[in-house]
């Protein structure tokens, strides 16, 4: 994933927010659960045609997703349960958001399923690497942080510059990209893990 490579560079932005969140008593798991609710609201909003609200909710999901792990490390409570909860909720968040976009008419259901399977398979292979003893691997061309930022950009463009290109708006074309790059990322991760297994 591309954006995750810049986490050390943006730590100076995240850290003050983490400090404030900690002061008001919000827990890492609380942020994780909040990300589930805002992603569900995003999906409902996209389904109902509320692109503005949906885009705002995706942005809030991205904020919660960026802060929960950082807050857990800051508080010294990072552990397997929190990590497990985070991954489960991230997958549900992906399902809510992407399903809301295509069910709301931005793209046909075959395109939506193509996008959703690409996203889920790329995420699955990232964690499956750990399950087979190689260690978690999130390499590849498209990661979750990238997807969230692209959805926000597509949502803004859909509102500011409405219109369609060959029958799809920006969010619709984004699902096509998610399908192509999601499955490509899954192949990249599979190839990496396969090579690593051979070395063991």
Buried (B, 14 or more C-beta within 10 A) or exposed (E): BEBEEEEEEEEEEBEEBBEEBBEEEBBBBBBBBBBBBBBBBBBBBBBEEBBEBBBBBBBBBBBBBBBBBBBBEBEEEBEEEBBEBBBEBBBBBBBBBBBBBBBBEBBBEEBBBBBBBBBBBBBBBBBBBEEEEBEEBBBBBBBBBBBBBBBBEBBBBBEEEEEEEEEBBBBBBBBBBBBBBBBBBBBBBBEBBEEBEEEE
